[in-house]
Amino acid sequence: MEFAKFRRAVGANVRRARWLAGLTQIEASSEVITPRLLAEFERGQGNPTLRTLWALSARLGVSVRDLVEVGDEVALKVPLRQATAEAPKKGRKAKPRRLTKVTRKAR
């Protein structure tokens, strides 16, 4: 999915959550963001930060996951919060190989 399409889907989710909460744009945006910015998000033109999404989700009574879930993603076999993984090994990083200059032979 391209990013512009994702933004529009998130904007539709924000609008739907606002409608379910029974709030106008002015009511939903109070103490969170400006009504104009909320309108841009709902039209898929804005790019909200995580902090903004978190504040909006709290104001609308939904989770951040509800706002960003668009349905086109392939689900992981094990959710990330339940997955176990080991940190990468510590130590020296490999040095990048340098390109050597080709020199002309002296005649």
C-alpha positions as CSV (number, residue, x, y, z in Angstrom):
1,M,0.0,0.0,0.0
2,E,1.4,3.4,-0.9
3,F,1.7,6.0,1.9
4,A,-0.9,8.5,0.4
5,K,-3.5,5.7,0.4
6,F,-2.6,4.7,4.0
7,R,-3.0,8.4,5.1
8,R,-6.5,8.5,3.6
9,A,-7.5,5.3,5.3
10,V,-6.2,6.5,8.7
11,G,-8.1,9.8,8.1
12,A,-11.3,7.8,7.4
13,N,-10.7,5.9,10.7
14,V,-10.3,9.1,12.6
15,R,-13.5,10.5,11.1
16,R,-15.4,7.3,11.9
17,A,-14.2,7.3,15.5
18,R,-15.2,10.9,15.9
19,W,-18.7,10.1,14.5
20,L,-19.0,7.1,16.8
21,A,-18.1,9.4,19.8
22,G,-20.8,11.9,18.6
23,L,-18.3,14.8,18.5
24,T,-17.9,17.7,16.1
25,Q,-14.5,18.5,14.7
26,I,-14.3,21.4,17.2
27,E,-15.2,19.3,20.1
28,A,-12.9,16.4,19.2
29,S,-9.9,18.7,18.6
30,S,-10.3,20.8,21.7
31,E,-7.2,20.5,23.9
32,V,-5.6,18.2,21.4
33,I,-5.0,19.9,18.1
34,T,-6.6,22.7,16.0
35,P,-9.9,22.0,14.2
36,R,-8.2,22.8,10.9
37,L,-5.5,20.2,11.5
38,L,-8.1,17.6,12.4
39,A,-9.9,18.3,9.2
40,E,-6.7,17.8,7.3
41,F,-6.1,14.5,9.0
42,E,-9.6,13.3,8.2
43,R,-9.2,14.2,4.5
44,G,-5.9,12.2,4.5
45,Q,-3.8,15.3,3.8
46,G,-2.0,15.6,7.2
47,N,0.6,13.4,8.7
48,P,-0.1,13.1,12.4
49,T,2.7,12.3,14.9
50,L,2.4,9.4,17.3
51,R,1.8,11.9,20.1
52,T,-1.1,13.4,18.1
53,L,-2.6,10.0,17.4
54,W,-2.3,9.0,21.0
55,A,-4.0,12.2,22.2
56,L,-6.8,11.8,19.6
57,S,-7.4,8.2,20.5
58,A,-7.7,9.1,24.1
59,R,-10.1,12.0,23.3
60,L,-12.2,9.7,21.0
61,G,-12.2,6.7,23.3
62,V,-10.5,4.3,20.9
63,S,-7.0,2.8,20.8
64,V,-4.2,4.0,18.5
65,R,-4.4,0.6,16.8
66,D,-8.0,1.4,15.9
67,L,-7.0,4.6,14.2
68,V,-4.0,3.2,12.2
69,E,-5.5,-0.2,11.3
70,V,-6.5,-0.2,7.6
71,G,-7.0,-3.9,7.0
72,D,-4.5,-4.4,4.1
73,E,-1.6,-5.5,6.3
74,V,-0.6,-9.1,6.5
75,A,-0.9,-10.2,10.2
76,L,2.2,-11.7,11.8
77,K,1.9,-15.3,13.0
78,V,2.9,-14.1,16.5
79,P,2.0,-10.5,17.6
80,L,5.1,-8.4,18.3
81,R,4.3,-7.9,21.9
82,Q,4.2,-11.7,22.4
83,A,7.3,-12.5,20.2
84,T,10.6,-13.4,21.8
85,A,13.8,-12.2,20.2
86,E,17.4,-11.8,21.1
87,A,19.3,-8.6,20.8
88,P,22.0,-8.5,18.1
89,K,25.5,-9.6,19.2
90,K,27.6,-6.9,20.6
91,G,31.1,-6.2,19.5
92,R,33.0,-4.6,16.8
93,K,31.3,-3.9,13.6
94,A,32.8,-5.2,10.4
95,K,34.7,-2.6,8.5
96,P,33.3,-1.7,5.1
97,R,35.5,-2.8,2.2
98,R,37.2,0.0,0.5
99,L,37.5,0.3,-3.2
100,T,41.1,0.2,-4.3
101,K,42.4,2.5,-7.0
102,V,43.6,1.0,-10.2
103,T,47.1,2.4,-10.9
104,R,48.7,2.6,-14.2
105,K,52.0,0.7,-14.6
106,A,55.0,2.9,-15.2
107,R,56.5,2.5,-18.6
